[in-house]
């Protein structure tokens, strides 16, 4: 059998008649310098908090009813922008938007509203007040509220804790986080394209794409890095513009492979990537979307594709080729956050063949995806995990082409 792709039901004929030899796969784990340890800690904490109980349009973990999922996605056209507007109004931020032609600079505007006291403390702690007050500057600042900072672990979660920071590494990390919220040009919301776009921040570049922010503009609502919502755009300052956001933006520190390998819920996926020699694709630069099936998702498949140990033992070339094509069916060659997924959008994957598209439905902090041979949609949860070379959505089904 020489084809690169075999449907799963055809593979049953192969793996019922073959004997397999277990192979040992070793993974090398490269540690980060100590200075970056706190970055990994905070980024990991944020990833663990991705499910926002106050987010509109949250779906249940599973549905076989496509129409219900579509209806709820369509409802977000009304509810998501309205909820963002209500959140800004409840915080007393709406008056800031009416200061057209303001004579105040970015820092003065932040100081004038108590919702930004943590941000102001961070600006002062990192010595950036002068740069953000510069009258000759022309900046765009994504300004997290106090509630946004409160989602972070100490000592970054409130003004008092930030004022008490004395560790130079923590101050440097906080400074880079603030840099990651600033674009060195004035960009109003109507200048951000509908759909997907990105911008480079003033954060010094470390690894690839760790100073880029990604915009998802759907139903005229802007999300940044798939996680943070612009709840109030276009606050004019005399040296730029402020967009208020509800989550702190944390720059990525690891690749897709680096995130997946230590995740114990993705051991079958990692084994499959190694077995098919695809792991290296996700260790370097790039811009991918990976729909990552959990171990529980793989367990729904017949052996030898149902767990990491069995996948490690595969030696049949046809099975390895089929597994590689199934994996490529979970990968898109551009970043798609859940707010980008559209409603029954057909997205081309890296899989072989002309019929290599998946069907997606957008969500707010979640999303839905289905393969051509799946009976129901898989849910993405957690979703929008930012990597230096793409974004990961963890899903509860293996997509079948």
N, C-alpha and C positions, 0 to 999 in steps of 0.2 A: 504494500500500500504506500503510495508515494505522495499523495496530496498533502498540502500544508494545512488544510482545514478538514476536520471531521466533526459532524454534529455529535453531541453527547450520546444520543441513543445509538448511533453507529459504533461508538467506542465500546459499548458494552460487549460487543462481539469479540473485541480485541482483549480487553482486560479480564474476561472470563477464562481465556485460554492461555495466558502468558504467566510466566514466573518472573518475579522481579528481584533484583539484588539491591539491598540497601546501600546508599551512598552517604557519606558523611560530608556535610557542608559546614564550613567554618566561616564565621563573619568577623571581620575586624572592626572594632569600635574605636574610633579616634576621639580622644577626649578633647574638650575645649580648654584653652588657657583659663587659668583661675579668674582672670579679670572678666571673663564672659560667663562665669558660673551663675551669677545672679540674673543675667539675661535669660538663660535657659530656665531658671526657676520661675521667673515671672511669666515668661511665654507659656510655660507648661500650665501654670495656674490659670491663665486666661483661656487656654484651650479647654481646660476642664470645666470652665464656666460658660461654655458657649450656648447652652440651652437657657434662653431667657424666658422665664415664666410669664413675663409681661408682654412678650412679643405677639403682635397680632397674627392670626392665621396659622397658629401652630397646628400641625396635623398629628393624628395618632400615629403610633409606630408602624401600622400596616393598614393597607386598604386594598380590596379587590374592586373597588368601585371607582373607575376612572372618572366618571362624571362628577362624583362628589369632590374628588381632588381638583378637577378643573373648576368647578363652581367656587370652591374656597379660594383658589388662586385668583380667579376673577374678582372676588370680593375684596382682595387686597388693593385693587385699583382705587377703591373708595376709603377703606379703613386705614391703610398704612400711612398715606399722607395726612389724613385727618388726625390720626393718633399722634403723629410727630408734632403737628401744629398744636394739639391740646397739651402735649408735654411741655412745649416751649411756653405756652400761655400759663400753665400751672406754676411754672418756675418764675414767672414775672419777667420773661426775657423779651416779650414782643415789643416793648417800647424801644429797645435798642435798635430794632430794625428800622425804625422811623427816623433815625438820626441821619438823614441824607445830608451829605456835605459836612459831616461832623468835623469839629475843630479839635477833637481828641484823637490821640494816637492809640495804637492797639493796647498798650499797657494801661493807659488811662481808662479806656473803656472796660477792660477786665477788672480793674480796681473798683470801678463804679458799681459793679453788680456783685452781691454776696455769693452768687452761684459759682463764681470763679475764684474763690479765696484759695483753694488748693492749687489751682493753676498759677496764681500769682505767687504763692509760696515757692512753687517749683521754679518759676522764672527768677525769683530773687536768689534762691539757693544756688542756682547754676550760673549766676552772673550774666543773664541774658536780657535783663531789663533795658540796658542801654541800646542793644541792637534792635529790640522790638519797639523802642521809642524813637528811633532815628527818623527825623522828618524827611530825610532824603530816600528812605527805603520805600519799596513798593512790593508788599508781601501779601500772601494769603495764609491765614492761620486757621487751622482746625482746632477749635477750643473746646476741650473736654470740660464738662460740668463737674461740680463736686461729687455728684452721684456717680459719674463715670470713674473718677479716681477711687471712690469707695469700693469699687469692684476689684481693685488690685490688693495684693498682700501688703502688710506693713513692711517697710516704713513709707510706702508710696501712696497710702490710702487716704491721707488727710493732711491738712496744712500743719497741724501740730507735729505730726510724725516727720514730715518733710523738713520742717524747721530744725528738728533734732538730729538730722543726718550729719554724721561727721566722717564716715568712711569715704575716702576719695573715689573708690571704685563705684560706689553707689551714686555719688554725685555725677561722675562721668556717664554712668548709665542713664541717669535721669536727664542729663543734658542732651544725650543722643536721642532719647525719646522725644524731648521737646523739639529738637531739630527735625525729627521725622513728622512733625505736625505743621511744618512751615514750607511753603513753596515760594521761591524767590521771584515771583511775579504776581500781579493782581489777577485773580481768576474768580469771576462771579459765576453763580450757579447756571445762568443761561449760556455760559461759555463752555460748560462741561457737556460733552456730546451725549445724546441719548444712547443707551446701550453700554458698551464697555469702552473704557479709556483709562489712561494712567498719566501720572506726572512724577517727575523726579523732585524730591525734597532737597533741603539744604543739609541734610544729614551727611556727614562724610561717608563715602562708600567703604564698606568693609568687604563682605562677600558679594557675589553677584545678586543684584536686585534687592539688596537690603536697604536701599534708600529710595525705593519707588513705592508710591501709593496707587491703589487700583480703585477706579470708580465704577460703580454699577448704577446706571440711571434708568429706572423703569417706573412707569406711571408718574413721572416727574418727581420721584423721590430718589435722593442720592444716598447710596451706601458706600462706605469706604472700607476696602479690604474685606468685603463680605460680612463684616461684623458690626461696624459702627454706622449709625444713621445720622444724617444731617437733620437735626430737629429744627434748626433756624438758620437759614442762609443769609448772606449778603448784609452783614452789619458793616456799614461804612466807617472807616477810620481815615485820618488824614495821611496815613502812610500804608494803607492797604485795606484789606477786607477780612472779616471774621466769619467763619461758618461754625456754628455751635454743634457739637457731636455728643452722643450719649455713651460712648465707650472710648477709652484711651487706645490709641493706635500703638501697637508694639511691632517693631520691625522683625522680620523673620530671621532666624539664626541657624536654620538647618535645612537640608535638602529633603525632598520627598522620601528618599531612601533612609536618610538619617532619622526621620520621624517614624517611619514604619518599622524599621528593624527592632528597636527595643520595645515596641508595643506588643504585649502578649496576646492581644485580641486579633492581631494580624499575622500570626505565625504561619498560617497556611499560605497567605498571599506572599509573604517574604520567601517561603520555600519555593513557591511557584516561580517567582521572579528569578531566583538563583538557578533553579533547574532549567529554565529556558534562556539563561544568559541575558535576561533583560534588566537585571538589577542595576547594572552600570549605567543604563540610560537615565536613571533617576538620581545618580550621585553627583552629577556635574551641573553645568548651566542648562538652561532651557526654560520653557514656558508651557507647562502641561496642566491639564485637569485630570486627576486620577479618581475614579470611583472605586473605592477600596473595600472589597467584601470582607466581612469579619470571618473569624473561624466558624462561627455558627452558620454563616451563609454557605461556606464551603462544605459544612457537614450535611447540607441538604443534597449534595451531589453524590453519585455512586462512587465507590472505590474504583481506582486509587486516587481520585481527586478530592477526597472528602476530609483530609487532614494533612498536616505538615509531614508527619512520618511517612505516610503513604506516598505523598508527592515526592519526597526525598528519594524514595525507592524506585521511582519510575525509570525504566531503561529503554522502553520501546520508543523508537524515533518518531513513529506516527503519533503516539500519545503526547510526546513532548511538543511536536509541531502543533497539534490541536490545542494543547494547553497554552502555548505561546500566542496563538491567534485569539483565544478567549481572553487572555490578559490584555492584548492590544485592543480588544473590544471595550475595555474599561478606561481607555486613555484617549484624551482629546489633545490636539497639538496647540492649544491656546488656553488661557485662564478663563474659566467660567465659574463665577461664584453663583450661589443659589438664586440670588436676585437677578441673574442673567439668563436663567434657564428657559424663560418664555413659557408659553402654554401650549403643550403638545408640539414643542419645537423638535425638529429632527436635526441632530448634530452628528457630523461625520467623525468617526473614530479612526484609530491607526490600524484597525483590523484589515486583513486581506479581503478582496472581493468587492463587488460593486454595491452590495447590500450591507454596508458596514455602518449604518447609522443607528443611534439610540434615540429614544423619545424621552423628553424631559418636561417637567412641570416646575415652575418656580415656587419658592416659598420664602418665608421670613425666618432666617436662621435654620431652615431646613429646605429640603427639595425632594423631588421624585424623579426616578429614572427607570426605564424599562427597555429590555432588549427585544429583538424581533421575535424570539422564541420563548419569552417569559409570559406567563399568564397574568401577572399582576405587576404593579409598580413596586420597586424597592424604595425605601425611605432613606434619606441621608441624615444620619444622626450619630455623632456630631458632624457638622458640615463646616465648610469654609475654613479649613485649617491651612493657614498660610505657610508656604515654604519658600525658600529662595528661588526655587525653580518651578514653582507652580502652586496648585491648591489641591487639597485632598478632601473628598467627601466620603465618609465611612458609610457603607450601605449594608443592608441586611439580606441581600440576595446576590447571587452571582448572575451577571448578565449573560444571556445566551444568544449568540448571533444566529 
